[in-house]
């Protein structure tokens, strides 16, 4: 779909998926950049006119292999028909390992935030072997293509930062930090905290962690814990399974919760950022500390390996009742968001 020589393709704009949320954020930034009354956008399911909101977009279940791996390639092929357009934009499903997308897209394409992680857990299975040995090869192939085709690159996080010493182009890392809401953080009316901890449980082979499950089970003896996502099987009366619910409902629960137990794969996951925006403190894997863009007094790093010593440390963290104002973190966050906006303006 084109509008004044502008073409946008998005694989996912759902309000409850990581790719969809990031895609919406990116399109909002583009909308401000182009200063148009509306932008026509095409997705795998529908065409719609964006006027600053996503009220007309349909949210559908797209968590399948075809949508994740084939739709983006089909979208890239479709965009080749618009080579003569002034602006071509490919919004999301841009993992660095999928070199075919970068190879197929027209040279002048504006890329949405590139996603992915080089963090590999020490497990002996096919998935781990692929990530450890095949992904680096695919990463290098994508980097070679990107370096020879595109002028500027945006990355969702800085988890892949070590891979880009070969790239000579202008880079922007941590686009996801735009999801932090500085105006909202610590300035809203406080809500009485009902729960001690919230945890996103996913029985995904690359996200599931047995040690974390043991930690949650042990903490539930004395702490009230909310579980989002897959059911957490436990006899504890302090475990509350909410299942897969909308982001809006998750935010409401977070407002009543003191801490978020974050996953191991991403320091600035949208789940963690939503928790922070809702006046929660964060418990994080110590291995993610090296990816901090700025120090926060409300980020608490610990060892996620299950042991009495580590469990005791987490319990000590949970005793921290008062969230800090984090003025220095907030200041650096605002500066980062301004730099992102400037980058987008020239993108």
C-alpha positions, 0 to 999 in steps of 0.5 A: 500500500503506498501513500505519496511514494511511501510504502510500509509493510509490517508482519505483526502489529498485535498489541500483545506480542513483542514484535507487534508492540515494537512495530507500533512504536516504530511506526509512531516514530515514523508518523511524526517524522513524515508529518502526514495526516495518514499513512497507508500500511499493509500487513499479512491480514489487512490494509489500514490507514494509520492516523496516529492510532491503531484502533482499526488494526485486527489483533490475531493469533500469529504465533506459528512457523509460517507467519514468523519465517515465511511471511517476512520473506514474502513481504520482502519480495512484495517490496521489490515491486516498489523499487521506484518509490521514494520511501520503502519501509520494512517494519518487523520480524528482522532477526539477524540470522534471517539473511534472506530478508536483508538479501531480498529487500531493495537497497534503499529500504528503511529497516525496522529495529533488528532483533535477536540475541547471542545469549545461548544457554548451556543445554545439550539439544538441537536448538542450542547447537543451532544457536551456538554454531549455525547462528554465528555464521548466519549473523556474519552473512547478514552483517556482510549484506547489511554493510553493503546495502543499507546506510543506517541500522537500528537495533532493538537492544544492545545484546548483539553489539559485539557482532557489529565491529565489522559494520562501518555504517551508522548504528543505533542500539536499544531502540526498545528504551523508547518503551520506558515512560519517563513522565509516568515513572514515579509520578503517578498515584501510588496503588497499594501493593497486593502481590510480592512478585510477578513472573512470566512463565514460558515453557519455551525451549530457549526461555524455560529455566528449571532453576527459576522454577525452583526459585519461584516454588521456594519463594511461594512459601512466604511470598504471593506470586503472580504467574503470567503465561503458561500455567505454573504447576504448584500446590502453593496457595501463594501462586496465582496463575493468570494465564495469557492475558492482554498487556493492559490486564498485565499492567493492572496486575503489575500496579499491585505488585512490588517486584518483577522476576525477569527472564534471562534472555534480555535485560530490557524486555518489554515485560521488564520495562512494563514492570518498571513503568508500573512502579515495580522493582526488577530482579534480574540475572547477574549475567545481564548486568554488562548490557546496562546502558545506565545504572538504575537503583531499582534493578537488582542483579542476582544469581539465577542458579538455585541454591540456598545462598542465592535464594537467601539473596533474592529474599533480601532483595524482596525486603526492599519495600521502597522503590527509588526515585532513580533521578540519574537513570531517568535523566539518562533515559530522557537523553537516550530517547532524544537521541533516538528521536534525532536518529529517526528524523535522519533515518 
